[in-house]
Amino acid sequence: MITELDKKHLARCVELAKQALEAGDEPFGSVLVSPDGAVLFEDHNHASSGDRTRHPEFEIARWAANHVPAAERAACTVYTSGEHCSMCASAHGWVGLGRIVYASSSAQYRQWLREWGVAPTSKVRPLAISEVVDGIPLDGPVPEFAEQVRLLHQERMRRRA
C-alpha cells in the first residue's frame, strides 16, 4: 500500500529526475530513507558522464554499504522514479537494502520506448527486480507518478531528436 509519506518521497524522485534531464542526462532520481523516515541519501542519473553505471540506485547501494550498518539496511526504503535495472537490483540485493517503491516500471519504460520508435540503448536485459533478487518488498508502479515520469522521458526523446 502506498502511503502519503511514500508519495512525498516519490515526488522528490521525480524532482531529481527533472534535475537529471536539465543536466542533459536520462531522467532518473532516487532517495534512500531510514526506518524513521529521514532522508539518508539522494541522487539522480549521471550516466551521461560516460560511465553508464552511474545510476542513482547503484549510487545509493554504494553509499549505504559505506554509511549504513549492515544490520540496519534491510529496514531502509529506496524510492525511485523508475524500477531498478538488473545491475541496480543486484547491487541493492548484495548490499542488503530493504523495500523498494518505484514510480514507473521497467515494463512501462520499454513500452514507452516502443511507442516512440526508440531502440533500446543497452544490451542489458530489462528484468523486473523480482527476477533478479528474491525477497525484497516491492511497491509500484504508482500511476500518478508514472505519468510524470513518462512525460520526462518523452521530453528527453524530443530533445534528442
C-alpha positions, 0 to 999 in steps of 0.5 A, spaced: 500 500 500 502 506 498 502 511 503 502 519 503 509 519 506 511 514 500 508 519 495 512 525 498 518 521 497 516 519 490 515 526 488 522 528 490 524 522 485 521 525 480 524 532 482 531 529 481 529 526 475 527 533 472 534 535 475 537 529 471 534 531 464 536 539 465 543 536 466 542 533 459 542 526 462 536 520 462 531 522 467 532 518 473 532 520 481 532 516 487 532 517 495 534 512 500 530 513 507 531 510 514 526 506 518 524 513 521 523 516 515 529 521 514 532 522 508 539 518 508 541 519 501 539 522 494 541 522 487 539 522 480 542 519 473 549 521 471 550 516 466 551 521 461 558 522 464 560 516 460 560 511 465 553 508 464 553 505 471 552 511 474 545 510 476 542 513 482 540 506 485 547 503 484 549 510 487 545 509 493 547 501 494 554 504 494 553 509 499 549 505 504 554 499 504 559 505 506 554 509 511 549 504 513 550 498 518 549 492 515 544 490 520 540 496 519 539 496 511 534 491 510 529 496 514 531 502 509 526 504 503 529 506 496 524 510 492 525 511 485 522 514 479 523 508 475 524 500 477 531 498 478 535 495 472 538 488 473 545 491 475 541 496 480 537 490 483 543 486 484 547 491 487 541 493 492 540 485 493 548 484 495 548 490 499 542 488 503 537 494 502 530 493 504 523 495 500 523 498 494 517 503 491 518 505 484 514 510 480 514 507 473 516 500 471 521 497 467 515 494 463 512 501 462 519 504 460 520 499 454 513 500 452 514 507 452 520 506 448 516 502 443 511 507 442 516 512 440 520 508 435 526 508 440 531 502 440 533 500 446 540 503 448 543 497 452 544 490 451 542 489 458 536 485 459 530 489 462 528 484 468 523 486 473 527 486 480 523 480 482 527 476 477 533 478 479 533 478 487 528 474 491 525 477 497 525 484 497 518 488 498 516 491 492 511 497 491 509 500 484 508 502 479 504 508 482 500 511 476 500 518 478 507 518 478 508 514 472 505 519 468 510 524 470 515 520 469 513 518 462 512 525 460 520 526 462 522 521 458 518 523 452 521 530 453 528 527 453 526 523 446 524 530 443 530 533 445 534 528 442 531 528 436 
